[in-house]
Amino acid sequence: MRNPKKGKSKASKPKAAAAAEADNLMAVDEAGPSSGVPQVWRPGIDPLADDEELDYDPTAYDCLHKFSLEWPCLSFDIVRDELGAPRSTFPHTVFMLAGTQAASARQNCLAVLKLAQLGQGRHGKKQPAKKQAADESDADEDSDSSDDGSMDDSDDEDSKEPPARLHHRLVSQPCGINRVRSCPQQPGLAALWGDSGSVRLLDVSEQLRQLAGEEEVVSKVASKAQVNPLQTHAHTTEGFAVDWSRVKAGRLATGDCRKHIHVWEPQEAGRWQVSSPYNGHSGSVEDLQWSPSEESVFASCSADRSICVFDTRERSKAMLQVSAASCDVNVLSWNRLVGYMLASGDDEGGLRVWDLRAFKEGGFVSQFNFHRSHVTSVEWSPYESSMLATTGGDNQALVWDLALERDPEEEAALAPQGNAALQEALPSQLLFVHAGQADIKELHWHGQIPGLLLTTAADGFNLFRPSNL
């Protein structure tokens, strides 16, 4: 939100972006609450005047945490656990894998993480608000994550909750990790796309087992373990596209920047048979997704501006191929709850939703151009069939609900509660905007905690749950 300022001059440190971690990223009016009406501020569209600053309402989140590792991570994946689903009671525990992009190849690792005691802090309508004086003091202090990767617990300050904890095990890697995915049926089995041009399969079940039984952080500096890969396959160049089948256990597909797609078939004795390349794309394969219901079908998107649907029984050509944008198609996601719905994000910020029952050029059923830069991630909600989330190069993470329609009467009724005035240009399907991170690369919904989202960016991770989901 954008608030007109009053009275006192700005602090010497620059203020940061809206809807971000409270004490580190929130800009606070030092003169106290503004008498002006807050306005929604849109990155890349609305200017920020010298007498204005960015603010956010903590009640917009049920929880909001941030943490970082020694090196930034292009990719991560949430690991399915044995704590039950669906679950909603705080505090939460989350297991995940993250692959680093270090300054030199030998410094890279696969981080196996457990985030424990994730409470609400000062977020959520049921939580007591922080004192105004504490807000103003903390906002002028930039707090960085500690060198051991421990979580920033500023949001739990002044609450009765124990601080959030970051437990970790590090597995040494020979190169930077472009993409990491955990096998749905065997969560300890991870596929790692390396920037050296090879895909490595690792079993980190032992590291996950150790973390599951760990109540206290045992060491601030964890040594890197050496885990031999179960199998390695060298593509002709590096890539980013990788996905495990949710229908057939152990089946994997990988795609590279030279248009080649390979399918990995599980064999006996913990090995995989890697297919010859599938033909269809003429440019870099940017992303791919297996069908949520058919074991032989997967979809892929490419820098050749197309989306292809393949059947593993026919490698020579795609079963369907559609020109999906006027630029590179960067990412796609297959709806697990409605098997004929596909979403794609392109290099010009466009989000398109496709009905595979009528899949043809220009046949998208919805289109949104709210992102002001390229779309970096898209994923359907695992609990709401009409809901999906996107991230973009404009440093925004957006939550969409295709079932929403604008209701002027409801907006008018909620206005006295202090809500920001809505811009007419905002799409009615736009449900939530999260900002405050730099260069967001990937987003995932938690498959066992409805509404919980995680994002990774150049400056670390955010974990949050919007209060309106």
C-alpha positions in Angstrom: 0.0 0.0 0.0 1.0 3.6 -0.6 0.6 6.1 2.3 1.1 9.9 2.2 3.7 10.9 4.7 3.4 13.5 7.5 5.8 15.7 9.3 9.2 14.2 10.0 11.8 13.6 7.3 12.9 10.2 6.0 15.5 8.2 7.7 18.9 8.1 6.1 18.6 4.5 5.0 16.5 3.8 1.9 13.1 2.2 2.5 12.3 -1.1 0.8 9.4 -2.7 -1.0 5.9 -3.4 0.2 4.2 -6.7 1.3 7.6 -8.0 2.6 9.2 -9.2 5.8 8.0 -6.8 8.5 11.1 -5.5 10.4 13.6 -5.9 7.6 11.7 -4.8 4.5 8.8 -2.7 5.7 8.9 1.1 5.3 7.2 2.8 8.2 5.9 6.3 8.6 7.9 7.8 11.5 5.2 10.4 12.2 2.6 7.8 12.9 -0.5 6.6 11.0 -1.4 8.7 8.0 -4.7 10.5 7.7 -4.7 9.9 4.0 -6.5 7.0 2.3 -4.0 4.1 1.5 -3.7 3.3 -2.2 -2.6 0.0 -3.8 0.8 0.5 -5.4 1.7 -1.5 -8.5 5.4 -2.1 -9.2 6.5 -0.9 -12.6 3.3 1.1 -13.1 2.8 3.5 -10.3 5.5 6.0 -9.3 6.6 6.6 -5.7 6.8 10.3 -4.9 9.3 11.7 -2.4 6.6 12.3 0.2 5.3 8.7 -0.1 6.5 5.4 1.3 5.5 1.8 1.1 3.7 0.0 3.9 1.9 -3.3 4.4 -0.8 -4.6 6.8 0.5 -7.6 8.8 -3.1 -8.9 9.0 -2.8 -9.6 5.2 -0.7 -12.7 6.2 -1.5 -15.6 8.5 2.3 -16.1 8.7 5.4 -14.7 7.0 9.0 -15.9 7.5 12.2 -15.4 5.6 15.5 -17.2 5.6 18.6 -17.6 3.4 21.5 -19.9 2.8 25.1 -19.0 2.2 24.5 -18.9 -1.5 21.3 -18.0 -3.5 19.2 -20.8 -4.9 17.6 -20.8 -8.3 15.4 -23.8 -7.4 13.9 -25.7 -4.5 11.2 -28.3 -3.9 9.0 -29.1 -0.9 9.4 -32.6 0.4 6.4 -34.7 1.3 6.5 -35.6 5.0 4.7 -37.9 7.3 3.1 -35.3 9.5 -0.4 -35.6 7.9 -2.5 -33.7 5.5 -4.3 -31.4 5.3 -3.0 -29.6 8.4 -3.6 -26.0 9.4 -2.6 -25.6 13.1 0.4 -23.5 13.9 3.3 -24.0 14.5 4.1 -25.7 11.2 7.1 -27.9 10.1 8.3 -27.9 6.5 10.9 -30.1 4.8 12.5 -29.0 1.6 15.4 -29.4 -0.8 17.3 -26.4 -2.3 20.2 -26.2 -4.8 22.8 -23.5 -4.7 24.4 -21.3 -7.3 27.7 -20.5 -5.6 30.6 -18.3 -6.8 32.7 -21.4 -7.7 31.6 -24.9 -8.7 33.2 -26.7 -5.7 31.2 -24.5 -3.2 27.8 -25.7 -4.4 25.6 -28.1 -2.4 22.2 -29.6 -2.2 20.7 -28.3 1.1 18.3 -30.6 2.9 16.2 -28.4 5.2 13.7 -28.7 8.0 11.9 -25.5 9.0 10.5 -26.0 12.5 8.3 -23.9 14.9 6.9 -21.8 12.1 4.4 -19.7 14.0 2.3 -16.7 13.1 4.4 -14.1 14.9 2.5 -10.8 14.7 0.6 -11.8 11.6 -3.0 -12.9 11.5 -6.0 -11.1 12.8 -5.9 -13.1 16.1 -2.4 -12.0 16.9 -1.7 -8.9 19.0 -0.2 -6.1 17.0 3.3 -4.9 17.8 3.8 -1.6 19.5 4.2 1.3 17.2 7.5 2.3 18.8 9.0 -1.1 18.3 7.9 -1.0 14.7 9.6 2.3 14.0 12.8 1.3 15.7 13.1 -2.0 14.0 12.3 -0.7 10.6 15.4 1.5 10.6 17.7 -1.6 11.2 18.5 -3.8 8.3 18.8 -7.4 9.7 20.6 -10.0 7.6 20.3 -13.7 8.0 23.1 -15.2 10.0 26.0 -17.0 8.3 24.8 -20.4 9.5 21.5 -20.1 7.6 19.3 -19.7 10.7 15.9 -18.1 10.2 15.2 -14.5 10.9 12.8 -14.6 13.8 11.9 -10.8 13.8 8.3 -11.6 13.1 8.1 -13.7 16.3 9.5 -10.9 18.4 7.2 -9.7 21.2 5.1 -12.8 20.9 4.9 -15.9 23.2 5.9 -18.2 20.4 9.3 -19.9 20.4 11.5 -18.7 17.5 11.5 -20.5 14.2 14.3 -22.9 13.6 16.3 -23.9 10.5 17.8 -27.4 10.6 19.9 -28.4 7.7 22.2 -31.0 6.1 24.4 -30.1 3.2 25.3 -32.5 0.4 28.3 -31.5 -1.7 27.8 -31.0 -5.5 30.3 -30.5 -8.3 28.3 -27.7 -10.1 25.6 -25.2 -9.7 22.0 -26.5 -9.5 19.5 -25.2 -12.1 16.5 -27.2 -10.9 15.8 -29.7 -8.2 12.8 -32.0 -7.8 11.8 -34.5 -5.1 10.1 -37.8 -6.3 6.5 -37.8 -5.0 6.5 -41.5 -4.2 10.0 -41.5 -2.7 10.6 -38.1 -1.2 14.3 -38.8 -0.5 15.0 -39.4 -4.2 16.0 -36.1 -5.8 16.7 -35.1 -9.4 19.2 -32.3 -9.9 19.7 -30.5 -13.1 23.3 -29.1 -13.0 24.7 -26.2 -15.0 27.5 -28.6 -16.1 25.0 -30.3 -18.5 24.3 -33.4 -16.4 21.2 -34.7 -14.5 22.1 -36.5 -11.2 19.8 -38.6 -9.1 20.6 -38.6 -5.4 19.2 -40.5 -2.4 19.0 -38.1 0.6 16.7 -40.2 2.7 19.3 -40.5 5.4 19.6 -36.7 5.7 15.8 -36.4 5.9 15.7 -39.1 8.5 18.2 -37.3 10.6 16.4 -34.0 10.4 13.0 -35.6 11.2 14.4 -36.8 14.6 16.3 -33.6 15.4 14.6 -31.4 18.0 17.4 -28.8 18.5 19.8 -27.4 15.9 22.9 -29.5 16.6 25.5 -27.4 14.8 25.6 -23.9 13.4 28.1 -25.0 10.7 27.2 -28.3 9.1 30.0 -30.0 7.1 29.1 -31.1 3.6 28.3 -34.8 3.2 29.5 -36.8 0.1 26.6 -38.8 -1.4 27.3 -40.8 -4.6 24.7 -40.3 -7.3 22.5 -43.3 -8.1 22.8 -42.4 -11.7 24.0 -39.5 -13.9 23.1 -38.7 -17.5 24.9 -36.1 -19.5 22.8 -34.0 -21.9 24.6 -32.2 -24.8 24.2 -29.0 -22.8 22.6 -27.7 -19.6 18.9 -27.4 -19.0 16.1 -26.5 -16.6 13.2 -28.8 -17.4 12.6 -31.8 -15.1 9.6 -33.5 -13.6 8.7 -36.7 -11.9 5.6 -38.6 -12.8 2.9 -38.7 -10.1 1.2 -41.7 -11.8 4.1 -44.0 -12.4 6.7 -44.1 -9.6 10.2 -43.3 -10.5 9.5 -42.2 -14.1 11.3 -38.9 -14.9 11.5 -36.5 -17.8 14.3 -34.0 -18.5 14.8 -31.3 -21.2 17.8 -29.2 -22.2 18.6 -26.0 -23.9 19.2 -27.8 -27.2 15.6 -28.9 -27.6 16.2 -32.5 -26.4 13.8 -34.3 -24.0 14.7 -37.7 -22.5 12.4 -40.0 -20.4 14.0 -42.0 -17.6 12.4 -45.4 -17.0 13.0 -47.1 -13.6 14.7 -50.5 -13.8 15.7 -53.1 -11.3 18.5 -52.6 -8.8 17.9 -48.9 -8.6 18.9 -47.9 -12.1 17.1 -46.1 -14.9 17.1 -46.5 -18.7 17.3 -43.1 -20.4 15.5 -42.8 -23.8 16.8 -41.3 -27.0 15.6 -37.7 -27.6 11.9 -36.9 -28.3 11.3 -34.8 -31.4 9.0 -31.8 -31.4 10.6 -28.6 -30.3 13.0 -26.5 -32.3 14.3 -24.4 -29.4 15.4 -24.7 -25.8 13.0 -26.8 -23.6 12.2 -24.5 -20.7 9.8 -26.5 -18.6 7.8 -29.8 -18.6 5.1 -31.4 -16.6 3.7 -35.0 -16.5 0.0 -35.5 -16.8 -1.6 -35.9 -13.3 -3.8 -38.8 -14.6 -2.1 -40.5 -17.6 1.2 -42.2 -17.0 2.5 -41.9 -20.6 1.6 -38.2 -21.3 3.6 -35.1 -20.5 3.6 -31.5 -21.7 6.6 -29.2 -22.5 7.1 -25.6 -23.3 9.9 -24.0 -25.3 11.8 -20.9 -26.5 10.3 -21.8 -29.9 7.1 -20.2 -28.5 5.2 -23.5 -28.4 3.6 -26.0 -26.0 3.8 -29.7 -26.9 2.0 -32.7 -25.5 3.9 -35.9 -25.9 3.0 -39.6 -25.5 5.9 -41.8 -24.4 4.8 -44.5 -26.9 5.8 -42.1 -29.8 9.1 -40.3 -29.7 9.2 -39.1 -33.3 6.6 -36.3 -32.9 4.4 -34.5 -30.4 0.7 -35.6 -30.2 -0.3 -31.9 -30.0 1.7 -28.7 -30.6 0.4 -25.2 -30.3 2.0 -21.8 -30.8 1.3 -20.5 -27.3 2.8 -17.0 -27.3 4.6 -14.4 -29.4 7.8 -14.9 -27.3 9.5 -17.7 -25.3 7.2 -19.8 -23.2 9.1 -20.1 -19.9 7.0 -22.2 -17.6 3.9 -24.3 -17.4 1.8 -26.2 -14.8 -0.7 -29.0 -15.2 -3.7 -28.7 -12.9 -3.8 -31.8 -10.7 -7.5 -31.3 -9.8 -8.8 -30.6 -13.3 -6.8 -32.7 -15.6 -7.6 -30.8 -18.8 -6.4 -27.4 -17.5 -2.9 -26.2 -18.3 -1.3 -22.8 -17.4 1.7 -21.2 -19.1 3.8 -18.1 -18.4 5.9 -16.3 -21.1 8.8 -14.0 -21.5 6.6 -10.9 -21.8 4.8 -11.4 -18.5 1.8 -13.1 -20.0 -0.2 -15.8 -18.1 -2.4 -18.0 -20.2 -4.8 -20.8 -19.2 -5.5 -23.6 -21.7 -8.3 -26.2 -21.9 -6.7 -29.3 -23.5 -10.1 -30.4 -24.8 -9.9 -27.5 -27.2 -6.2 -27.0 -27.5 -5.4 -24.8 -30.5 -3.5 -21.6 -31.4 -5.2 -18.6 -29.8 -7.5 -21.0 -27.9 -6.5 -20.0 -24.4 -9.5 -19.6 -22.1 -7.9 -16.9 -19.9 -5.1 -14.4 -20.3 -3.6 -12.0 -17.8 -0.8 -9.5 -18.5 -0.3 -8.1 -15.0 3.4 -9.0 -14.6 5.6 -6.2 -15.8 8.4 -8.6 -16.8 9.0 -12.3 -17.7 7.1 -15.0 -15.8 9.6 -17.2 -13.9 7.2 -19.7 -12.2 3.6 -20.9 -12.3 1.9 -23.5 -10.3 -1.7 -24.6 -9.7 -2.9 -24.9 -6.1 -3.1 -28.5 -4.9 -6.3 -27.8 -2.9 -8.3 -25.3 -5.0 -8.9 -26.2 -8.7 -9.4 -22.6 -9.8 -6.4 -21.1 -7.9 -2.8 -20.7 -9.1 0.2 -18.6 -8.3 2.9 -17.0 -10.5 6.2 -15.2 -10.0 7.9 -12.8 -12.3 11.0 -10.7 -13.0 9.1 -7.7 -11.6 9.8 -9.1 -8.1 6.1 -10.1 -7.5 4.5 -13.3 -6.4 0.8 -13.3 -7.4 -2.1 -15.5 -6.4 -4.9 -15.9 -8.8 -8.4 -17.3 -8.5 -10.1 -17.8 -11.8 -13.5 -18.2 -10.1 -13.5 -14.7 -8.7 -15.6 -11.8 -10.0 -15.5 -8.2 -8.8 -18.3 -7.2 -6.4 -18.6 -3.4 -6.0 -21.1 -3.8 -3.1 -18.7 -6.0 -1.1 -15.8 -3.6 -1.8 -17.9 -0.6 -0.5 -18.9 -2.6 2.6 -15.3 -3.4 3.4 -13.9 0.1 2.8 -14.6 1.4 6.3 -12.4 -1.4 7.7 -9.3 0.4 6.5 -8.7 -1.5 3.2 -6.7 0.2 0.5 -8.6 1.8 -2.3 -8.6 -0.6 -5.3 -7.4 0.4 -8.7 -9.9 -0.2 -11.5 -7.1 -1.7 -13.6 -6.6 -4.6 -11.1 -7.9 -7.9 -12.5 -10.8 -9.2 -10.5 -9.1 -12.7 -10.4 -6.0 -11.3 -8.7 -6.4 -12.5 -5.1 -3.0 -11.5 -3.5 0.2 -9.8 -4.3 3.4 -10.5 -2.4 6.5 -8.4 -2.9 9.8 -7.4 -1.2 12.1 -10.0 -2.7 14.7 -9.3 -5.4 14.8 -11.5 -8.6 12.2 -14.2 -7.6 12.9 -17.4 -9.4 10.5 -20.1 -8.3 7.4 -20.7 -6.2 5.7 -23.7 -4.8 2.5 -24.5 -2.8 2.9 -26.8 0.1 1.0 -30.0 -0.8 0.0 -30.8 2.8 -0.6 -27.3 4.3 -3.4 -25.6 2.4 -2.5 -22.0 1.3 1.1 -22.1 2.4 3.5 -20.8 -0.3 7.3 -20.6 -0.5 9.4 -18.5 -2.9 13.1 -18.4 -3.7 14.9 -15.3 -4.9 18.4 -13.8 -5.1 18.1 -12.5 -1.6 16.7 -15.7 0.0 13.5 -17.5 0.7 10.1 -16.3 1.8 7.4 -18.6 3.4 4.0 -17.1 3.8 0.3 -17.8 3.9 -2.1 -15.1 2.7 -5.0 -14.5 5.2 -7.6 -14.4 2.4 -7.0 -18.0 1.2 
